[in-house]
Amino acid sequence: MKHQLRIPSHIQYLNEVESFIQTIIEYYSLPDSMHGHFMLTICESVNNAIFHGNKQDMNKHVHIEVNEDNSRLSVSVADEGNGFDYSNLPDPTSKDYIRNERGRGLFLIKNLADEVVFHNNGSTIQFKFDIKREPELLL
């Protein structure tokens, strides 16, 4: 089954995103240990789409789609921006960037999801979760 949500590019709509995610969590009976990973990954992706992709332009939208395939949830978050160079991101754990207050979102996403792929020049991020696997703790 395909689940979709489309919101204007403003943080006031993040409550709708959280409700949408909670519906997905309940629909697929995701294990408790996966709730935080799933919620954080989608919210961070939507936040990036609003601020970096669409530059908070209320005329642009963020599109979220969730599909299930063979015990894997595939999540796609797309903005209407120009994309970005996702192949050349600084490592937020390196000594040069460790004190930066920003720049950790994609690092978190890549470490919480089982697979991450960018499309459309970086304006779409797709990540997958194996819903039968117990997630590992990040330390």
C-alpha positions in Angstrom: 0.0 0.0 0.0 1.2 3.5 -0.8 0.9 6.3 1.8 1.4 9.9 0.6 1.5 13.4 2.2 2.0 16.7 0.5 2.7 19.8 2.6 3.6 23.5 1.9 7.1 24.4 2.8 6.7 25.8 6.3 7.6 24.3 9.6 4.0 24.8 10.9 3.1 21.7 8.9 5.5 19.4 10.8 2.7 18.4 13.1 0.9 16.9 10.0 4.1 15.1 9.1 4.4 13.6 12.6 0.8 12.5 12.6 1.4 10.9 9.2 4.5 9.1 10.5 2.6 7.9 13.5 -0.1 6.5 11.2 2.6 4.6 9.3 4.1 3.2 12.5 0.8 1.9 13.7 -0.3 0.6 10.2 2.8 -1.5 9.9 3.1 -2.3 13.6 6.7 -1.2 13.7 8.7 -2.4 16.7 9.1 0.1 19.5 12.8 0.2 19.0 12.3 1.5 15.4 9.9 4.4 16.2 12.5 7.0 17.0 14.7 6.0 14.0 11.8 6.2 11.6 10.4 9.5 13.0 13.7 11.3 13.2 14.8 10.2 9.7 11.6 11.4 8.0 11.3 14.6 10.1 14.9 15.5 9.4 14.4 14.9 5.6 11.3 17.0 5.6 13.0 19.8 7.5 15.9 19.7 5.0 13.4 19.9 2.1 11.6 22.9 3.7 14.7 24.9 4.6 17.4 23.9 2.1 15.5 22.6 -0.9 12.4 24.9 -1.1 14.0 27.8 0.9 10.7 28.0 2.9 8.8 29.1 -0.2 5.2 28.5 0.7 4.4 28.1 -3.0 6.6 25.0 -3.1 5.7 21.7 -1.5 7.3 18.7 0.1 6.1 15.3 -1.0 6.4 12.3 1.2 5.7 8.8 0.0 5.9 5.5 1.9 5.7 2.0 0.3 6.2 -1.4 1.7 7.9 -4.1 -0.3 9.0 -7.5 1.1 9.3 -6.3 4.8 11.1 -3.1 3.8 9.6 0.3 4.0 10.7 2.7 1.3 10.4 6.4 2.1 10.8 9.1 -0.4 10.9 12.8 0.5 11.0 15.2 -2.4 11.2 19.0 -2.6 10.8 21.4 -5.5 14.2 22.9 -5.3 17.3 22.6 -7.5 19.0 19.9 -5.5 22.5 19.9 -4.1 25.8 18.1 -4.3 25.2 15.2 -2.0 28.4 13.4 -3.0 30.6 16.0 -1.4 29.4 16.6 2.1 31.8 17.3 5.0 32.0 14.7 7.8 30.3 16.3 10.8 32.4 14.1 13.1 35.8 15.4 11.8 37.7 17.9 14.0 37.1 20.6 11.4 33.3 20.4 11.7 32.6 18.9 15.1 31.7 22.2 16.7 29.4 23.3 13.9 25.8 23.5 15.1 24.4 22.4 11.7 25.3 19.8 9.1 24.4 16.6 11.0 21.0 15.8 9.5 22.1 13.7 6.5 24.7 12.1 8.7 21.9 10.9 11.1 19.7 9.8 8.2 22.5 7.7 6.7 23.2 6.1 10.0 19.6 5.4 11.0 18.2 4.1 7.7 19.3 0.8 6.2 19.8 2.3 2.7 19.9 5.9 1.4 19.8 7.0 -2.2 19.5 10.5 -3.7 17.6 11.2 -7.0 16.8 14.3 -9.1 20.1 16.0 -8.4 19.5 15.6 -4.7 16.0 17.1 -4.5 14.7 13.7 -3.6 16.0 11.4 -0.9 14.9 7.8 -0.7 15.6 5.6 2.3 14.7 2.2 3.3 14.0 0.4 6.6 14.0 -3.3 7.1 10.9 -3.6 9.4 11.8 -7.0 10.6 15.3 -6.0 11.8 16.0 -4.7 15.3 17.7 -1.3 14.9 21.2 -0.9 16.5 21.8 1.9 19.0 24.0 4.8 17.8 26.8 5.4 20.3 
